[in-house]
């Protein structure tokens, strides 16, 4: 006859296994990290200005300065992001007044910054900066008119 293990030990082992598994679930692992222009086919690509951060809801409200690709008639939209975990962009790096070029996926009445890949470029004056066209390449700068032409070309 086999000796019985105390139920408490078995329960403890299950809890440790579940917590250990869940703890690893937050880790970010992307097989690829495509550059910004690879995201140009998403629902909306726009130059925006951050108005409000709602960090407790992982959201930000932006005004659309210019639609580069896709269709959106609203001047203000909500962007769903993340806290920096699970490969989602942490929104707290975009304080109000930050200008960005965003490649976004539609989520009903809101848009989302997806995970894995470059979905934003920072805007300074008439230039955008970030990982534009090389997988795992360096950040580069590009004029906004040139970027717009390259986005149109990538969508056709």
URGI-V438246 format. One record per pair of residues at least 6 apart in sequence whose ideal C-beta (glycine too) atoms are under 6 Angstrom apart, sorted by the first residue. I is the first residue (numbers start at 1). GAP is how many residues later the second one is. Records with the same first field share a line. If there is no record, write none. Layout:
I: GAP, GAP
//
This chain:
26: 59, 60
28: 58, 59
30: 57, 86
33: 84
34: 83
35: 83, 96, 97, 98, 99, 100
36: 82, 85, 94, 96
37: 96, 117
39: 64, 78, 80
40: 111, 114, 115
41: 114
42: 61, 62, 63
43: 27, 62, 63
44: 26, 28, 60
45: 23, 24, 58, 106
46: 18, 21, 22, 56
47: 18, 19, 54
48: 14, 16, 52, 54
49: 14, 16, 50
50: 10, 12, 44, 46, 48
51: 10, 12
52: 9
53: 7, 38
55: 37
58: 23, 24
59: 19, 21
60: 19, 31
61: 17
62: 17
63: 12, 13
68: 80, 83
69: 82, 86
77: 34
78: 32
79: 32
80: 30, 32
81: 8, 10, 32
82: 6
83: 7
84: 6
87: 28, 29
88: 27
89: 24
99: 24
100: 20, 23
101: 20, 27
102: 18
103: 16
104: 7
105: 7, 9
113: 6
118: 12, 13
121: 7, 9
122: 7
126: 18
127: 14, 16
128: 14, 19
129: 10, 12
130: 9
131: 6, 8
132: 8, 10
//
